[in-house]
């Protein structure tokens, strides 16, 4: 009986002998392979690398540790900008209204005063305007393109952290926490920090890219003039348009971007890192992930030909 069954199977397979067909290999797509390879080589004990990618044309995504909450560093300035444009759109603020420039702020812990150090600020030039007034939209621009801490603290006091949080919840960013401005040492020591996840920043930038928040075009124009480009843009072909915001403090280095491949739909890429002491190493790691995404998203599927 067994011999008869074997003969029957052989008879059925013989007509297929001259055919060529393909079978998909059981392995991840090129994009996932490239990103995971970087994570294997650049990760390690005490290091977190969170990735959130979304193609805004196809909706395809790649997520790695996307819900891990990390110190926001200067990426928190994007939610502040979104809330400010919403307030302006509703008539609560005017983009050309003058804002007094001062360097004294109140800790959220006990309302005690603190000051910012110009030497620790990405935009020391703004301190020359102390005692004068600067238009609101100019402060927003400096907050993003030069990562001005002074502008950030003036603006978050103006719009209010609760309103920023409310706007983020409207966009579906449930884990993002914006509690205060920057350099509030007492709050930092008490663990009262701004926190983000790669997933939530991806949601926020996706909304901006797709024109859902108020004045998205103006926000994109500001983000495209970012002056710190050592991370995600460094992994892309020269000249590729990128709208993004970086963030850096000790052992925390981030970049959150909308990338515009010529002639194609844009995509959002957020890479957050924690635990990498050397900023240059962190920048290189983010650039490598950016390159892996750029190359892997269009790579052909891996197939094995059988005869």
C-alpha positions as CSV (number, residue, x, y, z in Angstrom):
1,X,0.0,0.0,0.0
2,X,2.8,2.5,0.9
3,X,4.5,1.8,-2.4
4,X,1.3,2.5,-4.3
5,X,0.8,5.8,-2.5
6,X,4.3,6.9,-3.4
7,X,3.8,6.0,-7.1
8,X,0.6,8.1,-7.1
9,X,2.3,11.2,-5.5
10,X,5.1,10.8,-8.1
11,X,2.6,10.8,-10.9
12,X,1.0,13.9,-9.6
13,X,4.3,15.8,-9.3
14,X,5.8,14.9,-12.6
15,X,3.8,17.4,-14.7
16,X,5.3,20.2,-12.5
17,X,8.8,19.2,-13.3
18,X,9.4,21.9,-15.9
19,X,7.7,24.7,-14.0
20,X,9.5,27.5,-12.1
21,X,7.8,29.1,-9.1
22,X,8.7,31.3,-6.2
23,X,8.3,30.9,-2.5
24,X,8.6,33.8,0.0
25,X,11.3,33.1,2.6
26,X,10.2,33.2,6.2
27,X,12.2,36.1,7.3
28,X,11.4,39.8,8.1
29,X,11.3,42.4,5.4
30,X,14.4,44.4,4.5
31,X,13.4,47.4,6.5
32,X,13.0,45.4,9.7
33,X,16.2,43.5,9.1
34,X,18.2,46.7,8.7
35,X,16.8,48.4,11.7
36,X,17.1,45.3,13.9
37,X,20.8,44.9,12.9
38,X,21.6,48.4,14.1
39,X,19.7,47.7,17.3
40,X,21.7,44.5,17.9
41,X,25.0,46.2,17.3
42,X,24.3,49.5,19.1
43,X,22.1,48.3,22.0
44,X,23.3,46.8,25.2
45,X,22.9,46.8,29.0
46,X,21.5,50.1,30.2
47,X,20.8,51.4,26.6
48,X,17.3,52.0,25.2
49,X,16.7,52.7,21.6
50,X,13.1,53.2,20.7
51,X,11.9,53.4,17.0
52,X,8.6,54.4,15.5
53,X,8.2,54.5,11.7
54,X,5.1,55.2,9.6
55,X,4.8,55.5,5.8
56,X,2.1,58.2,5.4
57,X,1.2,56.9,1.9
58,X,0.8,53.2,2.7
59,X,0.3,53.3,6.4
60,X,2.9,50.6,6.9
61,X,4.8,50.9,10.2
62,X,7.8,49.6,12.1
63,X,7.8,49.8,15.9
64,X,10.5,48.9,18.4
65,X,10.1,49.8,22.1
66,X,7.7,52.5,20.9
67,X,5.8,52.8,24.2
68,X,8.8,53.2,26.5
69,X,8.6,56.5,28.3
70,X,11.9,58.5,28.1
71,X,13.0,62.0,29.2
72,X,11.7,64.3,26.4
73,X,14.7,66.6,26.3
74,X,14.0,69.2,23.6
75,X,11.5,67.1,21.7
76,X,8.9,68.5,24.1
77,X,9.1,71.8,22.1
78,X,7.1,70.3,19.3
79,X,4.0,69.8,21.5
80,X,4.4,73.3,22.8
81,X,4.5,74.6,19.2
82,X,1.4,72.7,18.3
83,X,-0.5,74.0,21.3
84,X,0.6,77.6,20.5
85,X,-0.6,77.4,17.0
86,X,-3.9,76.0,18.2
87,X,-4.3,78.9,20.6
88,X,-3.5,81.4,17.9
89,X,-6.0,79.6,15.5
90,X,-8.7,80.0,18.1
91,X,-7.9,83.7,18.7
92,X,-6.6,83.2,22.2
93,X,-3.1,84.4,21.1
94,X,-1.8,86.4,18.1
95,X,1.3,85.2,16.3
96,X,2.6,88.8,16.0
97,X,1.9,89.8,19.6
98,X,4.9,91.0,21.5
99,X,6.2,88.9,24.3
100,X,8.4,90.4,27.0
101,X,11.8,88.6,27.2
102,X,13.1,88.0,30.7
103,X,15.3,85.4,32.4
104,X,13.4,84.5,35.6
105,X,11.0,81.6,35.9
106,X,9.2,79.7,38.7
107,X,9.9,76.1,39.7
108,X,6.8,73.9,39.5
109,X,7.9,72.4,42.8
110,X,7.7,75.4,45.1
111,X,7.5,78.5,42.9
112,X,11.0,79.5,43.7
113,X,12.8,81.5,41.0
114,X,15.5,80.1,38.7
115,X,17.4,81.4,35.8
116,X,18.7,79.9,32.5
117,X,22.4,79.8,31.7
118,X,23.1,81.3,28.2
119,X,26.1,79.0,27.9
120,X,23.8,75.9,28.1
121,X,21.4,77.3,25.5
122,X,21.3,76.4,21.8
123,X,20.4,80.1,21.1
124,X,22.5,82.4,23.3
125,X,21.7,85.3,21.0
126,X,18.2,85.7,22.4
127,X,19.6,86.8,25.7
128,X,20.6,90.0,24.1
129,X,16.9,90.8,23.9
130,X,16.4,90.7,27.6
131,X,14.2,93.6,28.7
132,X,12.7,94.0,25.3
133,X,9.8,92.4,23.5
134,X,10.0,89.8,20.7
135,X,7.0,88.7,18.5
136,X,5.4,85.4,19.4
137,X,6.1,83.7,16.1
138,X,9.8,84.6,16.3
139,X,10.0,82.9,19.7
140,X,8.4,79.8,18.3
141,X,10.9,79.8,15.4
142,X,13.8,80.1,17.8
143,X,12.4,77.4,20.0
144,X,12.4,74.9,17.2
145,X,15.2,75.7,14.7
146,X,17.8,76.7,17.4
147,X,16.2,74.8,20.3
148,X,16.1,78.0,22.4
149,X,15.5,77.2,26.0
150,X,14.8,80.8,26.9
151,X,12.1,81.0,24.2
152,X,10.7,77.7,25.3
153,X,10.2,78.8,28.9
154,X,8.6,82.1,27.9
155,X,6.2,80.2,25.6
156,X,5.2,77.4,27.9
157,X,4.4,80.0,30.5
158,X,2.3,81.8,28.0
159,X,0.3,78.8,26.7
160,X,0.4,76.7,29.9
161,X,1.5,73.1,30.3
162,X,-2.1,71.8,30.9
163,X,-3.2,73.2,27.5
164,X,-0.3,71.5,25.8
165,X,-1.3,68.2,27.4
166,X,-4.9,68.7,26.4
167,X,-3.9,69.2,22.8
168,X,-1.7,66.1,22.8
169,X,-4.6,64.0,24.1
170,X,-6.7,65.4,21.2
171,X,-4.2,63.9,18.8
172,X,-4.2,60.6,20.6
173,X,-0.8,61.0,22.3
174,X,-1.8,59.3,25.6
175,X,1.6,58.7,27.2
176,X,3.3,62.0,26.4
177,X,3.8,64.2,29.5
178,X,4.6,67.9,29.3
179,X,4.8,69.3,32.9
180,X,7.2,72.3,32.7
181,X,9.8,74.3,30.8
182,X,13.5,73.4,30.8
183,X,16.3,73.7,33.4
184,X,13.9,73.5,36.4
185,X,16.5,71.7,38.6
186,X,14.2,71.3,41.6
187,X,11.6,69.6,39.4
188,X,14.2,67.4,37.8
189,X,15.5,66.3,41.2
190,X,11.9,65.5,42.2
191,X,11.4,63.4,39.1
192,X,8.9,65.8,37.6
193,X,10.1,65.6,34.0
194,X,8.7,65.9,30.6
195,X,8.4,62.5,29.0
196,X,7.7,61.2,25.5
197,X,7.4,57.9,23.7
198,X,8.4,57.2,20.1
199,X,4.9,56.2,19.3
200,X,3.3,59.4,20.6
201,X,5.8,61.6,18.8
202,X,5.0,59.6,15.6
203,X,1.3,60.4,16.1
204,X,1.9,64.1,16.6
205,X,4.2,64.5,13.6
206,X,1.9,62.4,11.5
207,X,-1.0,64.8,12.3
208,X,1.2,67.8,11.4
209,X,2.3,66.2,8.2
210,X,-1.3,65.4,7.2
211,X,-2.5,68.9,7.9
212,X,-4.8,68.1,10.9
213,X,-3.6,70.6,13.5
214,X,-4.1,74.3,13.0
215,X,-1.5,76.0,10.8
216,X,0.3,72.8,9.9
217,X,1.9,74.4,6.9
218,X,3.6,77.0,9.1
219,X,4.7,74.4,11.6
220,X,6.2,72.3,8.8
221,X,8.1,75.2,7.4
222,X,9.6,75.9,10.8
223,X,10.6,72.3,11.4
224,X,12.2,72.1,7.9
225,X,14.6,74.9,9.0
226,X,16.0,72.9,11.9
227,X,19.7,73.9,12.3
228,X,20.9,70.7,14.1
229,X,21.1,67.9,11.5
230,X,23.5,65.3,12.8
231,X,20.9,62.6,13.4
232,X,18.1,61.5,11.1
233,X,19.1,63.8,8.2
234,X,22.7,62.5,8.3
235,X,21.5,59.0,7.3
236,X,19.6,60.3,4.2
237,X,20.8,61.3,0.7
238,X,22.1,64.9,0.7
239,X,19.4,67.4,0.0
240,X,16.5,65.2,1.2
241,X,13.9,67.6,2.8
242,X,13.3,66.8,6.5
243,X,11.1,68.5,9.0
244,X,12.3,67.5,12.4
245,X,13.2,68.3,16.0
246,X,16.1,67.0,18.0
247,X,16.6,66.7,21.8
248,X,19.8,66.2,23.8
249,X,20.7,66.1,27.5
250,X,23.1,63.8,29.4
251,X,22.8,60.3,28.0
252,X,19.6,61.2,26.2
253,X,19.6,61.9,22.5
254,X,16.5,62.0,20.2
255,X,15.3,63.0,16.8
256,X,11.7,63.0,15.5
257,X,11.3,63.7,11.8
258,X,9.0,63.8,8.8
259,X,11.1,62.8,5.7
260,X,10.1,63.8,2.2
261,X,11.5,61.4,-0.4
262,X,11.4,63.1,-3.8
263,X,8.3,62.0,-5.8
264,X,7.0,59.8,-3.0
265,X,4.8,60.0,0.0
266,X,6.5,61.3,3.2
267,X,7.2,59.1,6.2
268,X,7.6,59.8,9.9
269,X,10.6,58.4,11.8
270,X,11.2,58.9,15.5
271,X,14.3,57.5,17.2
272,X,14.8,58.0,20.9
273,X,17.9,56.9,22.8
274,X,18.8,56.7,26.5
275,X,21.9,55.4,28.1
276,X,24.4,56.3,25.4
277,X,27.0,58.6,27.1
278,X,28.8,59.8,23.9
279,X,26.6,62.2,21.9
280,X,28.5,61.4,18.7
281,X,27.9,57.7,19.1
282,X,24.2,58.4,19.7
283,X,24.0,60.6,16.7
284,X,25.7,57.9,14.6
285,X,23.3,55.3,15.9
286,X,20.3,57.4,14.9
287,X,21.8,58.2,11.5
288,X,22.3,54.4,10.9
289,X,18.7,53.7,11.7
290,X,17.6,56.5,9.4
291,X,19.7,55.0,6.6
292,X,18.4,51.5,7.3
293,X,14.8,52.8,7.0
294,X,15.6,54.8,3.8
295,X,17.2,51.8,2.1
296,X,14.9,49.1,3.5
297,X,11.5,50.6,2.8
298,X,11.9,50.2,-0.9
299,X,14.0,47.1,-1.0
300,X,12.5,44.2,-3.1
301,X,11.0,41.2,-1.2
302,X,13.5,38.4,-0.7
303,X,12.5,35.3,-2.7
304,X,13.9,31.9,-3.3
305,X,13.6,30.4,-6.8
306,X,12.9,26.7,-6.9
307,X,12.9,24.4,-9.9
